[in-house]
Amino acid sequence: MTIFALSSGSGRAGIAVIRVSGPAAGGALRALSGMPANPPARHAARVRLRGAGGETIDEALALWFPAPNSFTGEDVVEYHLHGSPAVISEMTNCLSSFANHRPAERGEFTRRGFENGRMDLTEAEAIADLIDAETTAQKDQALSQMSGELKQLYEGWAT
């Protein structure tokens, strides 16, 4: 199953990021952009995204992260769109119309990264801590944990 979600904050913004992860991510990019092939890995490509009826959804940037070298360990596409509610709604509706695409559950991108060996449990928990951080101390602790300090401590205890 291929999942997608608004990865940036909701509401009006200059830019919105929609992340798509799973085996059909690259095919959806080609279908939406009309490109014959995905752009080079980790390079932004300017694309005109079009819905099934040919209507323009937005002029956007698309970034292609092929498996296994992505956050989730799966094929990933990031769409950097204009952050209007209309554009976001149209894009998510369009993605929902593709076979085997569905909205992601909360934390599902991180869970897939953990399941695919892209991070260990302490790093996955640190991502949640960083997202929830309200103070500088909480942020610093989460970043420390993401860099592997807690993992190293645990590994030291195990030896």
Secondary structure, DSSP 8 states (H G I E B T S, - for coil): -EEEEE-S-SSSEEEEEEEEESTTHHHHHHHHH--SS---TT-EEEEEEE-TTS-EEEEEEEEEE-TTSSSSSS-EEEEEEEE-HHHHHHHHHHHHHSTTEEE--TTHHHHHHHHTTSS-HHHHHHHHHHHH--SHHHHHHHHHHHTTHHHHHHHHHH-
